[in-house]
Amino acid sequence: MRLEHSYRTERFGAVRIHELQRVIELDSGAGAGDSGSDAIPQDALRAIERELVIVIPCMNETRRVIEGVLSGIPHDCLIVLVSNSDRYPVDRYEIEAQTVEQFCRLAGRPAITVHQRDPGLAAAMKAAGMPELIDDDGLVRRGKGEAMLIGMALAALTGRRYVGYVDADNYVPGAVHEYCKVYAAGLHLADSPYAMVRISWHSKPKVRDGRLFFSRRGRSSEITNAFLNRLVAEYSGFGTDVIATGNAGEHALSLALGMRLRLAGGFAVEPFHYVDLFEQFGGVLESAHPEVMASSVPVLQVETRNPHFHENKGEDHVRGMRTQALNVVYHSPVALPAVRSAIVDFLTGQGALSASAEPPRERIYPPVGSLAFDLLFDALPEAETFREIGAGALAARPA
Amino acid sequence: MRLEHSYRTERFGAVRIHELQRVIELDSGAGAGDSGSDAIPQDALRAIERELVIVIPCMNETRRVIEGVLSGIPHDCLIVLVSNSDRYPVDRYEIEAQTVEQFCRLAGRPAITVHQRDPGLAAAMKAAGMPELIDDDGLVRRGKGEAMLIGMALAALTGRRYVGYVDADNYVPGAVHEYCKVYAAGLHLADSPYAMVRISWHSKPKVRDGRLFFSRRGRSSEITNAFLNRLVAEYSGFGTDVIATGNAGEHALSLALGMRLRLAGGFAVEPFHYVDLFEQFGGVLESAHPEVMASSVPVLQVETRNPHFHENKGEDHVRGMRTQALNVVYHSPVALPAVRSAIVDFLTGQGALSASAEPPRERIYPPVGSLAFDLLFDALPEAETFREIGAGALAARPA
């Protein structure tokens, strides 16, 4: 894979946000990079892929679409499917687990699947020390952030070094493939144990007047990015548009970083990555992790070549995402007053907030690294939906 | 890349048509194959890619779409763009050539571009011994088959061993990438100097009632395949549906085979591959190539994972393709009377042929191997639009 070289970075304490880099070639073979581009050879990609867990949060996707997504994930990556699909009247999780199993048998590779609302999973997470994740029904809360957190906890149990996320509702296996290659390329280039790679899709095809229109901008991310950039600019005194991936559902990170991050619930998870990076490693508040402050936290942002081609989740979904994003920015102790009042103005103007009300707080979880992994490892097999497909998915019992 | 193993083949003389194989994994890493699947390691793919020329026939596509297609072609493949785009009022070829040049500079790779209607190209092809290609204006005829023939002639000048085709109107770079990997995988598996790989796309998204519908079947290929299968079945006495790629615009072949094939003009080029294989190597007519008859001509058919997502060219285009396909089958000396009368019945029923008329003949060109390549090599630089980008695209002067 060949990426445009990123020349500019914006610093925020130990956090180094790289300007958006475009993909030049999906496969750069043995080609060399130069001053304008970074070519990452296949062997280097493979070395990362062997350490990379790909988590697929899944909700009610068809077998056909899931099969396509699986086919796009490079063989050496380990697949973890976290499902929040309906189990009644049809047990869609069972169909999903069978799809994964059948694929893995054909492809000769391992995988892990689990259902987010499995009581056994809730018991395991509670036993491991994260009761915050459990709702009034005694189950792990619904929500994308929660699925991602479960995926990260499972990734930690595999003994691998990196975790990346790929949505299940993607109609283009080649795009999934590109995401994974971008993760490997970015993590290889990042050159820090605490790295994150976030994807900005090239375009999003939409049906408009009976034909396809390739939209360049997401309806939610434009707003999220603007306020995150504003947050940064209030400190530097210089306007910036460096953040282009505030809502990046597709992202990957080293587990060394992931274990230290706090994840937000629901759709706040993605923008909160930035907020938590600024809070923990921005140099504004005291960091609990001097080892990270002494290193650096590179955030690479990569614009993919493939269109992001998925089901339209509707306007409510977009509004919900946007509001949750702004809520987490608003409540961050690193957000200066000017940003906070701009958010209130925006939300009020949109009718998403009544006058003189305060944006609600989103749920923020403790870092996954705080879990007692030995307890999680012991309790997990009790979860009825937990499947380890093939051998060698989980590492030996953690110390 | 991992492909489903193909168990069944249909023989027609030396031609061995393999049953459709599906792609299981886009990247099988170092994974091994087994009885159910063929895993082709990256090194084996790379070895083919180094010998593979990818020809892009192009007509009036936007810069953005072309850039995407180029990004999907593996680095080690050599790009040849054959344009039939408008040159007035805007010189679209100039924009295309610049797009290729800019991409190649960023990616550090060579390419060749030429315009199909360049008088210098016509002169070179005529000098090299193919006056049939020239129309009344003294230029190479418009038409996809003609663009493919020019591409194959240029491929032969590069000294590489394989040529593959990728349409320029593809919105999914990941699909282009998959096509090229399938070519390399298929040519590696084919295990014969005279091999062809043809692609059947997974699905074709269409806008229907304001939303997307993933159609599994092409409007033209269903008919083309049915009549080609009928042609085969009339000899074997057994009905068959082995041919699934009669209209495969996306295909690759060894130049050892390509040099011996006759190509048809326009959209007849793709179905005529099968017809010419049956005529030359089917064992029904005498073959001019005993060396091929003593070997075998495997035709691999691969169903890709990515949807084939391109501009809708309209109903006329589809009808035209279908009619041209049936015309070449009808006029083939290997088509038995039952097939010929079925074609006439079908075309008459569709209103594409008046009662008691005969389907028109399509234009069939002599094999590219009959060209005097030394003359072509000498004359080509005279063509004003001929561009050799980077070093090492063309081989040394052919003997």
Interface residues (C-beta under 8 A of the other chain):
Chain A: R2 E4 V23 I24 E25 L26 D27 S28 G29 A30 G31 A32 D34 G36 S37 A39 Q42 R46 E49 G68 S71 G72 P74 H75 D76 F103 L106 A107 G108 R109 Y171 V172 P173 G174 A175 H177 E178 H202 P205 V207 G210 R211 L212 F214 R305 N306 P307 F309 N312
Chain B: R2 E4 V23 I24 E25 L26 D27 S28 G29 A30 G31 A32 D34 G36 S37 A39 Q42 R46 E49 G68 S71 G72 I73 P74 H75 D76 F103 L106 A107 G108 R109 Y171 V172 P173 G174 A175 H177 E178 H202 P205 V207 G210 R211 L212 F214 R305 N306 P307 F309 N312
